[in-house]
Amino acid sequence: MLNGPGALRTCGHEGPDRAGGRARTRVDAAAFAEAVLDVTCLIPSGHVLTYGDIAELLGHGGPRQVGRALSRGSREVPWWRVLRAGGHPAVGLALRARPHYEAEGTALRVPAGAHGAAEYRVDLAAARWWPSEADHATVEALSSALEGFGP
């Protein structure tokens, strides 16, 4: 996890983030959505982040807000690289996502006795991505730009 197990997320409300010590403020929804799409585009082929990872990186919102931003996105992004915390793609998208994972060589876990193509999850231990210094600087710039939209 980015800030350790049990890290408190304030879901965009003002107040301290007890895990990281940063204050979170409300941000413009359109700006947040664009930042989510930008982070999604940084994830390399064969790697993934969770919805919560993206919220933690940006320092705003939570998994649901990230999911909403991706589902209402205004441009094409590698949406299959953003997963639920257990390594599963968004509900109803497992069959559409699997060919992307296979083409990119993303590590998958398929349970013994699985009967359907949708019965799998991404191996987060093997496939989870963490930004390089250059990518982290980009994410920090996106997060800082969101600060300008607070109350």
C-alpha positions as CSV (number, residue, x, y, z in Angstrom):
1,M,0.0,0.0,0.0
2,L,1.1,3.5,-0.6
3,N,0.8,4.8,2.9
4,G,0.5,1.5,4.8
5,P,-2.5,-0.6,5.9
6,G,-5.3,1.3,7.4
7,A,-4.3,4.7,6.0
8,L,-7.1,7.2,6.6
9,R,-8.5,8.7,3.4
10,T,-10.7,11.8,3.9
11,C,-12.2,11.5,0.4
12,G,-11.7,15.1,-0.7
13,H,-12.8,16.7,2.5
14,E,-10.7,19.2,4.4
15,G,-8.7,17.7,7.2
16,P,-5.4,16.0,7.8
17,D,-4.5,12.8,6.1
18,R,-3.2,11.0,9.2
19,A,-1.2,8.6,7.1
20,G,0.8,11.2,5.2
21,G,0.3,14.4,7.2
22,R,-1.1,16.3,4.1
23,A,-4.3,18.2,4.3
24,R,-6.9,17.3,1.7
25,T,-9.2,19.9,0.2
26,R,-12.1,19.8,-2.2
27,V,-11.0,20.1,-5.8
28,D,-12.7,20.9,-9.1
29,A,-14.3,17.6,-10.4
30,A,-13.2,18.2,-14.1
31,A,-9.6,19.0,-13.1
32,F,-9.5,15.9,-10.8
33,A,-10.9,13.8,-13.7
34,E,-8.2,15.1,-16.1
35,A,-5.5,14.4,-13.4
36,V,-6.8,10.8,-13.0
37,L,-6.6,10.3,-16.8
38,D,-3.1,11.7,-16.9
39,V,-1.9,9.4,-14.2
40,T,-3.5,6.4,-15.9
41,C,-1.6,7.3,-19.1
42,L,1.7,7.1,-17.1
43,I,1.2,3.5,-16.2
44,P,3.4,1.4,-18.4
45,S,2.3,-1.6,-20.4
46,G,2.1,-4.7,-18.3
47,H,1.7,-2.8,-15.0
48,V,-1.3,-1.6,-13.0
49,L,-2.4,0.6,-10.2
50,T,-5.5,0.4,-8.0
51,Y,-8.1,3.1,-7.8
52,G,-6.9,3.8,-4.3
53,D,-3.3,4.0,-5.5
54,I,-4.2,6.8,-7.9
55,A,-6.1,8.7,-5.2
56,E,-3.1,8.4,-2.9
57,L,-0.7,9.6,-5.5
58,L,-2.8,12.6,-6.3
59,G,-3.5,13.3,-2.6
60,H,-7.2,13.9,-3.4
61,G,-10.4,11.8,-3.6
62,G,-10.6,8.1,-3.0
63,P,-11.2,5.0,-5.0
64,R,-14.8,5.8,-5.9
65,Q,-13.9,9.2,-7.2
66,V,-11.1,7.8,-9.3
67,G,-13.4,5.1,-10.7
68,R,-16.0,7.8,-11.5
69,A,-13.4,9.9,-13.3
70,L,-12.3,6.9,-15.4
71,S,-15.8,5.8,-16.3
72,R,-16.7,9.3,-17.4
73,G,-13.4,10.1,-19.1
74,S,-13.3,12.4,-22.0
75,R,-10.5,10.6,-23.9
76,E,-9.1,7.2,-24.5
77,V,-6.8,5.9,-21.8
78,P,-5.5,2.4,-20.8
79,W,-8.4,1.9,-18.4
80,W,-7.6,-1.8,-17.9
81,R,-4.4,-0.8,-16.0
82,V,-6.5,0.6,-13.1
83,L,-8.0,-2.1,-10.8
84,R,-10.0,-2.7,-7.7
85,A,-7.9,-3.3,-4.6
86,G,-8.2,-7.1,-4.9
87,G,-6.6,-7.1,-8.4
88,H,-9.9,-7.4,-10.3
89,P,-10.9,-5.1,-13.2
90,A,-14.0,-2.9,-12.8
91,V,-17.3,-4.9,-12.5
92,G,-18.4,-6.1,-15.9
93,L,-15.1,-5.4,-17.6
94,A,-13.1,-8.5,-16.9
95,L,-13.8,-10.0,-20.4
96,R,-12.9,-6.8,-22.2
97,A,-9.8,-6.3,-20.1
98,R,-8.2,-9.8,-20.3
99,P,-7.0,-9.5,-23.9
100,H,-5.2,-6.3,-23.0
101,Y,-3.5,-8.1,-20.0
102,E,-2.5,-11.0,-22.2
103,A,-1.1,-8.8,-25.0
104,E,0.9,-6.7,-22.5
105,G,2.2,-9.7,-20.5
106,T,0.5,-8.5,-17.3
107,A,0.9,-11.1,-14.5
108,L,-2.4,-12.8,-13.9
109,R,-3.6,-15.3,-11.2
110,V,-6.2,-17.8,-12.5
111,P,-7.7,-20.0,-9.8
112,A,-7.4,-23.8,-10.2
113,G,-10.6,-25.1,-11.8
114,A,-11.6,-21.7,-13.3
115,H,-14.2,-22.3,-16.0
116,G,-14.6,-18.8,-17.5
117,A,-12.3,-16.2,-19.1
118,A,-13.5,-13.7,-16.5
119,E,-12.3,-15.9,-13.6
120,Y,-8.9,-14.2,-12.9
121,R,-7.3,-11.3,-11.2
122,V,-4.1,-9.4,-11.8
123,D,-1.2,-10.4,-9.6
124,L,-0.7,-7.0,-7.8
125,A,2.5,-8.1,-6.2
126,A,4.1,-8.7,-9.6
127,A,2.3,-6.0,-11.7
128,R,1.8,-3.0,-9.4
129,W,3.7,0.0,-10.8
130,W,5.4,2.8,-8.8
131,P,6.4,6.0,-10.5
132,S,10.0,6.7,-11.4
133,E,11.5,10.0,-10.2
134,A,10.5,11.7,-13.5
135,D,6.9,10.2,-13.4
136,H,6.6,11.1,-9.7
137,A,7.5,14.7,-10.5
138,T,4.7,14.7,-13.1
139,V,2.2,13.3,-10.5
140,E,3.3,15.9,-8.0
141,A,2.7,18.6,-10.6
142,L,-0.8,17.3,-11.2
143,S,-1.5,17.1,-7.5
144,S,-0.2,20.7,-7.0
145,A,-2.3,22.0,-9.8
146,L,-5.4,20.5,-8.1
147,E,-4.5,22.5,-5.0
148,G,-5.4,25.7,-6.9
149,F,-9.1,24.6,-7.2
150,G,-9.8,24.3,-3.4
151,P,-12.3,26.5,-1.5
